[in-house]
Amino acid sequence: MSPVGWLRVAYWMGAVADAAAALVMLRPDLGRALYQIEGFEPGADYQYAMRLGASLMLGWSVLLLWADRRPFERRGVLPITIFVIAGLAWAGAYAVSAALIPFSRMVPTWALQIILTVLFSYSYLRSCGTSKKDTGLPEGQVPLSAAAREFLEQRRFAVAGVSRSGDSAANYIFKRFLESGKEVFPINPNAETVEGERCYASLDELPAPVDAVIVATHRDQSLAIARQCKAVGVHYVWFHRSIDGGSFTEEAAELCSDYGATVIPGGCPMMHLEPVDLGHRCMHVVLDKLGRLPKAVAVSRAPEPGGSPP
């Protein structure tokens, strides 16, 4: 398994374990059955303390799932979580020493904590020590999946190449972005409305600056869109293409890279926008096997939205 795979397994196992612990804290009857505590009748003080603990455990579950969004960049969460596990193990040891919980009933919990500690340690050290080697990526590049995820996390989008007839790939992308609740603007200098929404002639006419642009035009128009991206300081540019050449041109991509944008030079955002439809899932697999998708993307650290490009 790749380093990022180990990290994601660690994040998810930790999140599930923390959520399960929170459930036991909120349900005293489950704790009584799990640890076989005789004569256990939780009072108001116990329930208050457990609610506080459950809130923290659920918060830590969310933190681990947040780290899963950017596995490498946020892997520092794992060694911090090991300290949390150590604290829980110490609390278990106190419960056993005080004869609150039988030793035999605490052993499975300790075993799970040991497993999580080993998993977290291994995943973290593996990502630090061999991530570049295992992914085969040079410094400053990330896998396509990571670049796509970062692209889709942006706040405002524009889709260049939408048509009045509604039969273009750009139209489908635009509609799916709208359906997913994203703020997105259509770009077509020859249309006033597209898919029932106001259409704009160029990026500089938009009512608000966008962070990311999907270029799904004819390749002859890509350079003009790239120049617009540079002029307004777009941080992320995705050149749509699948089997054919699509919108990608070396000149347009280099222009965007040179001014500091992160450029995704192929594929389709619909292969990554959840929930991914069956057609795009199949297309993703086929294009990947054919070598038609970029294996890595050079990432530029763009300024905050509304700022100037680097």
C-alpha positions as CSV (number, residue, x, y, z in Angstrom):
1,M,0.0,0.0,0.0
2,S,1.2,3.5,-0.8
3,P,2.1,6.0,2.0
4,V,-1.1,8.0,1.4
5,G,-3.1,4.8,1.6
6,W,-1.6,4.0,5.0
7,L,-2.4,7.5,6.2
8,R,-6.0,7.3,5.1
9,V,-6.5,3.9,6.7
10,A,-5.1,5.4,10.0
11,Y,-7.4,8.5,9.8
12,W,-10.5,6.4,9.2
13,M,-9.8,3.7,11.8
14,G,-9.1,6.4,14.3
15,A,-12.2,8.3,13.4
16,V,-14.4,5.2,13.7
17,A,-12.8,4.2,17.0
18,D,-13.3,7.7,18.5
19,A,-16.9,7.7,17.3
20,A,-17.5,4.3,18.9
21,A,-16.0,5.5,22.2
22,A,-18.3,8.5,22.1
23,L,-21.3,6.3,21.7
24,V,-20.3,4.2,24.7
25,M,-19.9,7.4,26.7
26,L,-23.3,8.6,25.8
27,R,-25.0,5.2,26.4
28,P,-24.2,4.0,30.0
29,D,-26.0,0.8,29.3
30,L,-23.5,0.0,26.6
31,G,-20.6,0.7,28.9
32,R,-22.2,-1.5,31.6
33,A,-22.5,-4.4,29.2
34,L,-19.1,-3.9,27.6
35,Y,-17.1,-3.8,30.8
36,Q,-19.4,-5.9,33.0
37,I,-19.6,-3.3,35.8
38,E,-21.8,-4.7,38.5
39,G,-24.1,-2.4,40.4
40,F,-23.4,0.5,38.1
41,E,-26.0,3.2,38.3
42,P,-24.7,6.4,36.6
43,G,-25.6,9.7,38.4
44,A,-25.9,13.2,37.0
45,D,-22.2,13.9,37.7
46,Y,-21.1,10.8,35.7
47,Q,-23.4,11.7,32.8
48,Y,-22.2,15.2,32.7
49,A,-18.5,14.1,32.6
50,M,-19.3,11.5,29.9
51,R,-21.0,14.1,27.8
52,L,-18.0,16.3,28.0
53,G,-15.8,13.4,27.0
54,A,-18.1,12.3,24.1
55,S,-18.0,15.9,22.7
56,L,-14.2,15.7,22.6
57,M,-14.1,12.2,21.1
58,L,-16.6,13.3,18.3
59,G,-14.5,16.4,17.7
60,W,-11.4,14.3,17.3
61,S,-13.3,12.1,14.8
62,V,-14.0,15.2,12.8
63,L,-10.4,16.3,13.1
64,L,-9.2,12.9,11.7
65,L,-11.6,13.1,8.8
66,W,-10.5,16.6,8.1
67,A,-6.9,15.4,8.0
68,D,-8.0,12.8,5.4
69,R,-8.9,15.6,3.0
70,R,-5.2,16.3,2.6
71,P,-3.4,13.2,3.9
72,F,0.2,14.3,3.5
73,E,-0.1,17.9,4.5
74,R,-2.1,17.1,7.7
75,R,-0.3,13.9,8.8
76,G,0.9,15.7,12.0
77,V,-2.5,15.0,13.5
78,L,-1.4,11.3,13.9
79,P,1.4,11.7,16.5
80,I,-0.7,14.2,18.4
81,T,-3.5,11.6,18.5
82,I,-1.1,9.0,20.0
83,F,-0.9,11.2,23.1
84,V,-4.7,11.1,23.3
85,I,-4.6,7.3,23.1
86,A,-2.0,7.2,25.9
87,G,-4.3,9.3,28.0
88,L,-7.2,7.0,27.4
89,A,-5.1,3.9,28.2
90,W,-4.0,5.6,31.5
91,A,-7.6,6.2,32.4
92,G,-8.3,2.5,31.7
93,A,-5.4,1.5,34.0
94,Y,-6.9,3.7,36.8
95,A,-10.3,2.1,36.4
96,V,-8.8,-1.4,36.7
97,S,-6.6,-0.4,39.7
98,A,-9.6,1.1,41.5
99,A,-11.6,-2.1,40.9
100,L,-14.1,-0.2,38.7
101,I,-13.6,-2.5,35.7
102,P,-12.3,-6.1,35.6
103,F,-8.8,-6.5,34.1
104,S,-10.1,-9.0,31.6
105,R,-12.7,-6.6,30.2
106,M,-10.1,-3.9,29.7
107,V,-7.7,-6.0,27.7
108,P,-9.6,-5.7,24.4
109,T,-9.7,-1.9,24.7
110,W,-5.9,-1.8,25.5
111,A,-5.3,-4.1,22.5
112,L,-7.2,-1.8,20.2
113,Q,-5.3,1.2,21.5
114,I,-2.0,-0.6,20.9
115,I,-3.1,-1.4,17.3
116,L,-4.0,2.2,16.7
117,T,-0.7,3.4,18.1
118,V,1.3,1.1,15.9
119,L,-0.8,2.0,12.9
120,F,-0.5,5.7,13.5
121,S,3.2,5.6,14.1
122,Y,3.9,3.4,11.1
123,S,1.7,5.5,8.8
124,Y,3.3,8.8,9.9
125,L,6.9,7.5,9.7
126,R,6.2,5.9,6.3
127,S,4.9,9.1,4.9
128,C,7.8,11.1,6.2
129,G,10.5,8.7,5.2
130,T,9.5,7.3,1.9
131,S,6.6,9.3,0.4
132,K,8.7,10.8,-2.4
133,K,10.2,7.4,-3.3
134,D,6.9,5.5,-3.2
135,T,4.9,8.0,-5.2
136,G,7.7,8.6,-7.6
137,L,6.9,12.3,-7.7
138,P,9.4,15.1,-7.7
139,E,9.4,17.9,-5.2
140,G,6.4,20.3,-5.7
141,Q,4.1,17.8,-7.4
142,V,1.1,15.8,-6.1
143,P,-1.0,13.0,-7.5
144,L,-3.9,14.0,-9.7
145,S,-6.4,12.9,-7.1
146,A,-4.9,15.3,-4.5
147,A,-4.8,18.2,-7.0
148,A,-8.4,17.5,-8.0
149,R,-9.5,17.5,-4.4
150,E,-7.8,20.8,-3.7
151,F,-9.3,22.3,-6.9
152,L,-12.8,21.3,-5.9
153,E,-12.3,22.8,-2.4
154,Q,-12.1,26.3,-3.8
155,R,-14.9,28.8,-3.2
156,R,-15.9,30.2,-6.6
157,F,-15.6,28.6,-10.1
158,A,-16.1,29.6,-13.7
159,V,-16.7,27.2,-16.6
160,A,-15.5,28.4,-20.0
161,G,-17.0,26.8,-23.1
162,V,-20.7,26.4,-22.2
163,S,-22.9,26.4,-25.2
164,R,-26.4,27.8,-25.9
165,S,-27.5,24.5,-27.2
166,G,-26.7,22.8,-23.9
167,D,-25.0,19.8,-25.5
168,S,-21.4,20.4,-24.6
169,A,-19.2,18.9,-21.8
170,A,-18.9,22.3,-20.3
171,N,-22.7,22.5,-19.9
172,Y,-22.8,19.2,-18.0
173,I,-19.9,20.3,-15.8
174,F,-21.6,23.6,-15.1
175,K,-24.9,21.9,-14.1
176,R,-23.2,19.4,-11.9
177,F,-21.4,22.2,-10.0
178,L,-24.7,24.0,-9.6
179,E,-26.4,20.9,-8.3
180,S,-23.6,20.3,-5.8
181,G,-24.1,23.7,-4.3
182,K,-21.0,25.4,-5.6
183,E,-20.8,29.0,-6.7
184,V,-20.1,28.8,-10.4
185,F,-20.4,31.2,-13.4
186,P,-20.7,30.2,-17.1
187,I,-18.5,31.9,-19.7
188,N,-19.5,32.3,-23.3
189,P,-19.2,35.7,-25.2
190,N,-22.1,34.7,-27.5
191,A,-24.7,33.9,-24.9
192,E,-26.7,35.9,-22.5
193,T,-28.1,33.0,-20.5
194,V,-27.0,29.3,-20.2
195,E,-29.0,26.6,-18.4
196,G,-31.3,29.3,-17.0
197,E,-28.4,31.3,-15.5
198,R,-26.9,34.6,-16.6
199,C,-23.8,34.0,-18.8
200,Y,-20.7,36.2,-19.0
201,A,-18.5,37.1,-21.9
202,S,-15.3,36.9,-20.0
203,L,-13.7,36.4,-16.6
204,D,-13.3,40.1,-16.0
205,E,-17.0,40.7,-16.3
206,L,-17.9,38.4,-13.4
207,P,-19.6,39.9,-10.4
208,A,-17.0,38.4,-8.0
209,P,-13.4,37.0,-8.5
210,V,-13.2,33.3,-9.0
211,D,-10.6,31.0,-7.6
212,A,-10.7,28.2,-10.2
213,V,-11.6,28.0,-13.9
214,I,-12.5,24.9,-15.9
215,V,-11.5,25.4,-19.5
216,A,-13.7,23.3,-21.7
217,T,-13.5,25.3,-24.9
218,H,-12.2,24.4,-28.3
219,R,-8.4,24.3,-28.1
220,D,-8.1,27.3,-30.4
221,Q,-9.7,29.4,-27.6
222,S,-7.7,28.1,-24.7
223,L,-4.9,30.6,-24.9
224,A,-7.4,33.5,-24.8
225,I,-9.0,32.0,-21.7
226,A,-5.5,31.5,-20.2
227,R,-4.8,35.2,-20.7
228,Q,-8.0,36.1,-18.9
229,C,-7.0,33.8,-16.0
230,K,-3.7,35.6,-15.8
231,A,-5.3,39.1,-16.0
232,V,-7.7,38.4,-13.1
233,G,-5.4,36.2,-11.0
234,V,-7.1,32.9,-11.1
235,H,-5.3,30.4,-8.8
236,Y,-6.4,27.1,-10.3
237,V,-7.0,26.2,-14.0
238,W,-8.2,22.8,-15.2
239,F,-7.9,22.1,-19.0
240,H,-10.6,19.6,-19.8
241,R,-9.8,16.7,-22.1
242,S,-10.6,13.0,-22.3
243,I,-9.9,10.7,-25.3
244,D,-9.2,13.6,-27.7
245,G,-7.0,16.7,-27.2
246,G,-9.8,18.6,-25.5
247,S,-9.1,22.2,-24.5
248,F,-5.4,21.6,-23.6
249,T,-2.6,23.3,-25.4
250,E,1.0,23.5,-24.2
251,E,1.1,27.3,-24.7
252,A,-2.0,28.0,-22.7
253,A,-0.9,25.7,-19.8
254,E,2.6,27.2,-19.7
255,L,1.2,30.7,-19.6
256,C,-0.9,29.8,-16.5
257,S,1.9,27.9,-14.8
258,D,4.3,30.8,-15.4
259,Y,2.2,33.4,-13.7
260,G,1.7,31.0,-10.7
261,A,-1.5,29.1,-11.2
262,T,-1.9,25.4,-10.4
263,V,-2.7,23.8,-13.7
264,I,-4.4,20.4,-14.2
265,P,-3.6,19.5,-17.8
266,G,-6.2,16.8,-18.5
267,G,-9.1,14.7,-17.3
268,C,-12.4,15.9,-16.1
269,P,-13.5,17.4,-12.8
270,M,-16.6,15.1,-12.9
271,M,-14.3,12.1,-12.3
272,H,-13.7,13.6,-8.8
273,L,-16.8,15.6,-7.9
274,E,-18.8,13.4,-5.5
275,P,-21.0,11.6,-6.0
276,V,-19.2,10.5,-9.2
277,D,-21.6,9.0,-11.8
278,L,-21.0,5.5,-13.2
279,G,-20.0,6.8,-16.6
280,H,-17.2,9.0,-15.3
281,R,-16.0,6.3,-12.9
282,C,-15.6,4.0,-15.9
283,M,-14.0,6.7,-18.0
284,H,-11.5,7.4,-15.1
285,V,-10.4,3.8,-15.1
286,V,-10.1,3.5,-18.8
287,L,-8.2,6.8,-19.3
288,D,-5.9,5.9,-16.5
289,K,-5.1,2.5,-18.0
290,L,-4.5,4.1,-21.4
291,G,-2.2,6.7,-19.8
292,R,-4.4,9.6,-20.9
293,L,-4.6,11.2,-17.4
294,P,-1.8,13.2,-15.8
295,K,-0.1,11.2,-13.1
296,A,1.0,14.3,-11.2
297,V,0.3,18.0,-11.0
298,A,2.8,20.7,-10.1
299,V,1.2,22.7,-7.2
300,S,1.7,26.4,-6.9
301,R,0.9,28.0,-3.5
302,A,-1.6,30.6,-4.6
303,P,-2.5,33.7,-2.5
304,E,-5.7,34.0,-0.7
305,P,-8.9,34.6,-2.8
306,G,-9.0,38.1,-4.1
307,G,-5.2,38.6,-3.9
308,S,-2.7,38.9,-6.8
309,P,-1.1,35.9,-8.3
310,P,2.4,35.1,-7.1
